[in-house]
Amino acid sequence: MRNPIFFICALMILFTTNICAKVRGEAKLDGLYSTILSEQRELLVHLPNSYGLNSTQRYPVLFLTDGLRNFNHVSGTLDLLNQSHEAQEMIVVAINNTHRTRDLTPTYNESFNQWGISGGADRFLSFIEKELIPHIDKQYRTNNFRVLSGHSLGGLFSIYALHTKPQLFQAYFAFSPSLWWHDGIVVQSAKQFYTNNNNLNRYLYLNLADEDGQMLTSYQEYLTIIEQHKPQGFHYNSDINTRENHSTSAMVGNNIALTNLYRLLQCDSKALAKGIDAIKSCFSELSQRYDAQLQPNYTAYSNAAHAAQKSGATANTIDIYRAAIKQFPYISDAYFRLAYVYHSTNQDEKALETINKALSVSEQENAENNKIKALRDFIVNNSKAAK
């Protein structure tokens, strides 16, 4: 018979080991009364991990339709990508449904009355523009860069919003969009929209899963129109993943959409090679292009430092990482990489001091720090400063 005391002790160790664990970021309940819709609208809001660590930083906002369904997986995916610096930190605002079919469809279609009365997309979009966005901008630190994300009828609504209010959001995600709605009425408006907007600095991601029939044909027709009439400055990506189904296309596509958008908002290799001033100039141009308050992100600094290090410019590498630390003192990765450069150039005392700082910051950041501990042990065991 196994010793029950062993199991009790094991459970105590398990729970005490995780007792200090914290959830990254902050989830909040919010809401507002809409005079446009004549109803209360409930919101789920997720603030990024650094929101409480930097009181001056402003953030893009990712608006989700079908909020209750999509909030958790989107917030989790975004935070995972943030930890790898593969997506921009964002405030996530999930709009819970009251009358889903009404809000997400642009026209009344009596054939689908069993889903609820349809055709209220214009009023719902007006609510978002005139009530929801001002509410979010007042309550949270936003930077005027907005993303609208939707799945199925929500994907239809995202594309309809792009056609109707292209100035309202800088990026639009449409997962398995129901472009077949009402004989493909949104597809029919696409050619005129893209032809009339010959300069459109916007991003669109759309995907489809293992779906056929009108879902597939309307999707393909829409892509053909984009390709034939693509405006200057407009960027889009599309995927068909037959290993997924209608229910999972948003979860898989969200990861791709976020990373693609992040890459779009990075500086090119020429700017990175020129250093910090060129990066600031690059983001100033991006801000003007997208009409948002975009600031150089950590990835830009890190990529510039990597370019300098690759060219053998050690002093520039150190200067860039120092500038990154000044700009992002709450990101442990900057200290970690600077410590590595110090150690590789035999500046052992600075390396040890910096890696210890990285470890301390990682705990405040609530970030995985095994690699930091491993580098610290390596520095301690191989540096003269620690002996």
C-alpha positions as CSV (number, residue, x, y, z in Angstrom):
1,M,0.0,0.0,0.0
2,R,1.3,3.4,-0.9
3,N,2.1,5.9,1.9
4,P,-0.8,8.4,2.1
5,I,1.6,10.9,3.7
6,F,3.6,11.0,0.5
7,F,0.6,12.0,-1.5
8,I,-0.4,14.7,1.0
9,C,3.2,16.1,0.8
10,A,3.2,15.9,-2.9
11,L,-0.1,17.9,-3.1
12,M,1.3,20.5,-0.7
13,I,4.3,20.9,-2.9
14,L,2.2,21.2,-6.0
15,F,0.0,23.9,-4.6
16,T,2.6,25.8,-2.8
17,T,4.8,25.8,-5.9
18,N,2.0,27.5,-7.9
19,I,0.6,29.7,-5.1
20,C,2.5,32.8,-6.4
21,A,1.5,32.2,-10.0
22,K,-0.4,35.1,-11.6
23,V,-2.5,35.4,-14.7
24,R,-0.9,37.7,-17.2
25,G,-2.8,40.8,-18.0
26,E,-6.1,41.7,-16.5
27,A,-9.6,40.7,-17.5
28,K,-12.5,43.1,-16.7
29,L,-16.2,43.3,-17.1
30,D,-17.4,46.6,-18.7
31,G,-20.5,47.8,-20.5
32,L,-22.5,50.8,-21.6
33,Y,-26.1,51.6,-22.5
34,S,-26.6,52.2,-26.2
35,T,-29.1,54.9,-27.2
36,I,-28.6,53.8,-30.8
37,L,-29.6,50.2,-30.1
38,S,-31.9,51.0,-27.1
39,E,-30.3,48.4,-24.9
40,Q,-27.4,47.7,-22.5
41,R,-24.3,46.1,-24.2
42,E,-22.0,44.1,-22.0
43,L,-18.3,43.9,-22.7
44,L,-15.4,41.7,-21.8
45,V,-12.1,43.6,-21.7
46,H,-8.6,42.2,-21.5
47,L,-5.7,44.6,-20.7
48,P,-2.3,43.5,-21.9
49,N,0.4,42.3,-19.4
50,S,2.4,45.6,-19.6
51,Y,-0.7,47.8,-19.0
52,G,0.0,48.1,-15.3
53,L,3.8,48.2,-15.7
54,N,3.9,51.3,-17.9
55,S,1.4,54.1,-17.1
56,T,2.2,56.1,-20.2
57,Q,2.1,53.5,-23.0
58,R,-1.0,53.6,-25.3
59,Y,-2.3,50.5,-27.0
60,P,-4.2,49.4,-30.2
61,V,-7.7,47.9,-29.6
62,L,-8.9,44.6,-30.9
63,F,-12.7,44.6,-31.1
64,L,-14.3,41.1,-31.2
65,T,-17.9,40.3,-32.3
66,D,-19.4,37.2,-30.8
67,G,-17.5,38.3,-27.7
68,L,-18.4,35.6,-25.2
69,R,-17.3,32.8,-27.7
70,N,-14.0,34.4,-28.8
71,F,-12.7,36.3,-25.8
72,N,-10.7,33.6,-24.0
73,H,-9.0,32.1,-27.0
74,V,-8.1,35.5,-28.6
75,S,-6.7,36.9,-25.3
76,G,-4.7,33.8,-24.7
77,T,-3.3,33.6,-28.2
78,L,-2.4,37.2,-28.2
79,D,-0.6,37.0,-24.9
80,L,1.3,33.9,-26.0
81,L,2.5,35.8,-29.1
82,N,3.3,38.8,-27.0
83,Q,5.6,36.7,-24.9
84,S,7.6,35.8,-28.0
85,H,7.3,39.4,-29.4
86,E,5.5,38.1,-32.4
87,A,2.4,40.3,-32.0
88,Q,1.6,43.8,-30.8
89,E,0.2,44.1,-27.3
90,M,-3.5,45.1,-27.6
91,I,-6.5,45.9,-25.5
92,V,-9.1,43.2,-26.3
93,V,-12.7,44.4,-26.3
94,A,-15.2,41.6,-26.8
95,I,-18.8,42.6,-27.5
96,N,-21.3,40.1,-26.1
97,N,-24.3,39.3,-28.3
98,T,-27.9,40.4,-27.7
99,H,-29.4,39.9,-31.2
100,R,-26.6,38.3,-33.2
101,T,-28.3,38.0,-36.6
102,R,-29.8,41.5,-36.4
103,D,-26.4,43.1,-35.6
104,L,-24.1,41.2,-37.9
105,T,-26.1,41.2,-41.2
106,P,-26.3,44.1,-43.6
107,T,-29.7,43.4,-45.1
108,Y,-33.0,41.9,-44.1
109,N,-33.4,38.3,-45.5
110,E,-36.7,36.7,-44.6
111,S,-35.3,33.3,-45.5
112,F,-33.4,33.2,-42.3
113,N,-36.1,34.6,-39.9
114,Q,-35.5,31.4,-37.8
115,W,-32.2,32.9,-36.8
116,G,-33.8,36.2,-35.7
117,I,-34.7,39.4,-37.6
118,S,-31.7,40.4,-39.8
119,G,-30.4,43.6,-41.4
120,G,-29.2,45.7,-38.5
121,A,-25.5,46.0,-39.3
122,D,-25.6,49.7,-40.1
123,R,-27.1,50.5,-36.6
124,F,-24.6,48.2,-34.9
125,L,-21.7,49.8,-36.8
126,S,-23.0,53.2,-35.8
127,F,-23.1,52.0,-32.1
128,I,-19.5,50.9,-32.4
129,E,-18.4,54.2,-34.0
130,K,-20.4,56.7,-32.0
131,E,-20.7,55.0,-28.6
132,L,-18.4,52.1,-28.1
133,I,-15.1,53.5,-29.4
134,P,-15.5,56.8,-27.5
135,H,-16.3,54.8,-24.4
136,I,-13.2,52.7,-24.8
137,D,-11.0,55.6,-25.6
138,K,-12.2,57.4,-22.5
139,Q,-11.7,54.4,-20.2
140,Y,-8.4,53.0,-21.4
141,R,-5.1,54.2,-22.9
142,T,-5.6,53.7,-26.6
143,N,-3.5,54.9,-29.6
144,N,-6.2,55.1,-32.3
145,F,-5.2,51.9,-34.1
146,R,-8.2,49.6,-34.2
147,V,-8.8,46.1,-35.4
148,L,-12.2,44.5,-36.0
149,S,-12.4,40.7,-35.8
150,G,-15.3,38.5,-36.6
151,H,-16.2,34.9,-37.5
152,S,-19.0,33.5,-39.8
153,L,-21.6,36.2,-39.7
154,G,-19.1,38.2,-37.7
155,G,-16.7,37.8,-40.6
156,L,-19.3,39.1,-43.0
157,F,-19.8,42.1,-40.7
158,S,-16.0,42.8,-40.7
159,I,-15.9,42.9,-44.5
160,Y,-19.1,45.0,-44.6
161,A,-17.6,47.4,-42.1
162,L,-14.5,47.7,-44.3
163,H,-16.6,48.6,-47.3
164,T,-18.9,50.9,-45.3
165,K,-16.5,52.6,-42.8
166,P,-12.9,52.0,-44.1
167,Q,-11.6,54.8,-41.9
168,L,-13.0,53.3,-38.7
169,F,-10.5,50.5,-38.3
170,Q,-7.0,50.0,-39.6
171,A,-7.3,46.2,-39.8
172,Y,-10.1,43.7,-40.4
173,F,-10.1,40.0,-39.6
174,A,-12.8,37.8,-41.3
175,F,-12.7,34.1,-40.4
176,S,-15.0,31.9,-42.4
177,P,-17.0,34.9,-43.5
178,S,-20.6,34.3,-44.6
179,L,-20.2,36.1,-47.9
180,W,-23.0,34.1,-49.4
181,W,-25.5,36.2,-47.3
182,H,-28.5,37.4,-49.3
183,D,-27.2,36.3,-52.7
184,G,-23.7,37.6,-52.0
185,I,-24.7,41.2,-51.6
186,V,-21.4,42.2,-49.9
187,V,-19.4,40.5,-52.7
188,Q,-21.4,42.4,-55.2
189,S,-20.4,45.7,-53.6
190,A,-16.7,44.8,-53.5
191,K,-15.7,45.8,-57.1
192,Q,-17.1,49.3,-56.7
193,F,-15.5,49.6,-53.2
194,Y,-12.0,48.7,-54.3
195,T,-12.2,50.6,-57.5
196,N,-13.4,53.8,-55.8
197,N,-10.7,53.5,-53.0
198,N,-7.6,53.5,-55.1
199,N,-5.4,54.4,-52.1
200,L,-6.4,52.4,-49.1
201,N,-3.9,51.9,-46.2
202,R,-5.7,49.1,-44.6
203,Y,-5.1,45.4,-43.8
204,L,-7.5,42.5,-44.3
205,Y,-7.1,38.9,-43.2
206,L,-9.7,36.3,-44.3
207,N,-9.7,32.5,-44.2
208,L,-11.9,29.5,-44.8
209,A,-11.8,26.0,-43.4
210,D,-13.1,22.7,-44.9
211,E,-16.1,24.4,-46.3
212,D,-17.8,24.2,-49.7
213,G,-20.9,25.3,-51.5
214,Q,-21.8,28.9,-51.4
215,M,-19.3,29.5,-48.6
216,L,-16.4,28.6,-50.9
217,T,-17.7,30.1,-54.1
218,S,-18.5,33.5,-52.6
219,Y,-15.1,33.5,-50.8
220,Q,-13.2,32.7,-54.1
221,E,-15.2,35.4,-56.0
222,Y,-14.3,38.0,-53.3
223,L,-10.6,37.1,-53.5
224,T,-10.7,37.4,-57.3
225,I,-12.2,40.9,-57.0
226,I,-9.5,42.0,-54.6
227,E,-6.7,40.7,-56.8
228,Q,-8.1,42.4,-59.9
229,H,-8.8,45.8,-58.2
230,K,-6.4,45.9,-55.3
231,P,-5.9,49.5,-54.2
232,Q,-2.5,51.1,-53.5
233,G,-1.4,50.6,-49.9
234,F,-3.9,47.8,-49.3
235,H,-2.5,44.6,-47.8
236,Y,-4.3,41.3,-47.4
237,N,-3.7,37.6,-46.6
238,S,-6.0,34.7,-47.2
239,D,-5.9,31.0,-46.3
240,I,-7.9,27.9,-46.9
241,N,-7.1,25.3,-44.3
242,T,-9.0,22.1,-45.1
243,R,-7.8,20.4,-41.8
244,E,-10.1,22.8,-39.9
245,N,-13.8,23.2,-39.8
246,H,-16.2,26.2,-39.5
247,S,-16.0,26.2,-35.7
248,T,-12.2,26.2,-35.5
249,S,-11.3,28.5,-38.3
250,A,-11.3,31.6,-36.1
251,M,-9.0,30.0,-33.5
252,V,-6.4,29.0,-36.1
253,G,-6.7,32.1,-38.2
254,N,-6.4,34.5,-35.3
255,N,-2.8,33.4,-34.7
256,I,-1.9,34.0,-38.4
257,A,-3.8,37.3,-38.7
258,L,-2.1,38.8,-35.6
259,T,1.4,37.8,-36.6
260,N,0.9,39.0,-40.2
261,L,-0.4,42.3,-39.0
262,Y,2.6,42.7,-36.7
263,R,5.1,42.1,-39.5
264,L,3.3,44.7,-41.6
265,L,3.9,47.3,-38.9
266,Q,7.7,46.7,-38.7
267,C,10.6,48.6,-40.2
268,D,12.5,47.3,-43.2
269,S,16.1,46.1,-43.0
270,K,17.5,49.4,-44.3
271,A,15.9,51.3,-41.4
272,L,17.1,48.7,-38.9
273,A,20.6,49.0,-40.2
274,K,20.6,52.7,-39.7
275,G,19.8,52.5,-36.0
276,I,17.4,54.2,-33.5
277,D,16.8,57.5,-35.3
278,A,15.8,55.6,-38.5
279,I,13.5,53.4,-36.5
280,K,11.8,56.4,-35.0
281,S,11.4,58.0,-38.4
282,C,10.0,54.7,-39.7
283,F,7.3,54.6,-37.0
284,S,6.5,58.2,-37.6
285,E,5.8,57.3,-41.2
286,L,3.7,54.3,-40.2
287,S,1.7,56.6,-37.8
288,Q,0.9,59.0,-40.7
289,R,0.0,56.1,-43.0
290,Y,-2.4,54.5,-40.6
291,D,-3.6,57.6,-38.8
292,A,-2.6,56.2,-35.4
293,Q,-0.1,57.0,-32.6
294,L,2.3,54.2,-33.3
295,Q,5.5,54.1,-31.3
296,P,8.6,51.9,-32.0
297,N,8.0,48.5,-30.4
298,Y,10.5,46.3,-28.6
299,T,10.8,44.1,-31.7
300,A,12.1,47.0,-33.7
301,Y,14.8,47.7,-31.2
302,S,15.7,44.0,-30.9
303,N,15.9,43.5,-34.6
304,A,18.1,46.6,-35.0
305,A,20.4,45.3,-32.2
306,H,20.6,41.9,-33.9
307,A,21.5,43.6,-37.3
308,A,24.2,45.6,-35.6
309,Q,25.6,42.6,-33.8
310,K,25.6,40.6,-37.1
311,S,27.6,43.3,-38.7
312,G,30.2,43.3,-35.9
313,A,29.2,46.7,-34.5
314,T,29.3,45.7,-30.8
315,A,29.2,49.2,-29.5
316,N,26.1,50.0,-31.5
317,T,24.5,46.7,-30.4
318,I,25.0,47.7,-26.7
319,D,23.7,51.2,-27.3
320,I,20.5,49.9,-28.9
321,Y,19.8,47.4,-26.1
322,R,20.4,50.2,-23.6
323,A,17.9,52.3,-25.5
324,A,15.5,49.5,-25.5
325,I,15.8,49.1,-21.7
326,K,15.2,52.8,-21.3
327,Q,12.1,52.6,-23.4
328,F,10.9,49.2,-22.1
329,P,12.3,48.8,-18.6
330,Y,9.7,46.1,-17.8
331,I,10.8,43.7,-20.6
332,S,13.3,41.2,-19.3
333,D,14.3,40.0,-22.7
334,A,16.2,43.3,-23.3
335,Y,18.4,42.7,-20.2
336,F,18.9,39.1,-21.1
337,R,20.2,39.9,-24.6
338,L,22.4,42.7,-23.3
339,A,23.9,40.4,-20.7
340,Y,24.7,37.9,-23.4
341,V,26.5,40.6,-25.5
342,Y,28.4,41.8,-22.4
343,H,29.5,38.2,-21.6
344,S,30.5,37.5,-25.2
345,T,32.8,40.6,-25.2
346,N,34.4,39.7,-21.8
347,Q,32.6,42.4,-19.8
348,D,31.8,39.9,-17.1
349,E,31.0,42.3,-14.3
350,K,28.4,44.1,-16.4
351,A,27.1,40.7,-17.7
352,L,26.5,39.4,-14.2
353,E,24.8,42.7,-13.1
354,T,22.6,42.7,-16.1
355,I,21.5,39.1,-16.0
356,N,20.6,39.5,-12.4
357,K,18.5,42.5,-13.4
358,A,16.9,40.4,-16.1
359,L,15.9,37.8,-13.5
360,S,14.4,40.4,-11.2
361,V,12.4,42.1,-14.1
362,S,11.1,38.7,-15.3
363,E,9.4,38.2,-12.0
364,Q,7.8,41.6,-12.1
365,E,6.9,40.9,-15.8
366,N,5.4,37.5,-14.8
367,A,7.4,36.0,-17.7
368,E,9.0,32.6,-18.2
369,N,12.6,32.9,-17.0
370,N,14.3,29.5,-17.4
371,K,16.5,30.8,-20.1
372,I,17.6,33.7,-17.9
373,K,18.5,31.4,-15.1
374,A,20.4,29.2,-17.4
375,L,22.4,32.1,-18.8
376,R,23.0,33.4,-15.3
377,D,24.4,30.0,-14.3
378,F,26.6,29.9,-17.4
379,I,28.0,33.4,-16.7
380,V,28.6,32.6,-13.0
381,N,30.5,29.4,-13.9
382,N,32.5,31.0,-16.8
383,S,33.2,34.6,-15.8
384,K,36.1,36.0,-13.8
385,A,33.8,38.6,-12.1
386,A,31.9,35.8,-10.3
387,K,35.0,34.0,-9.0
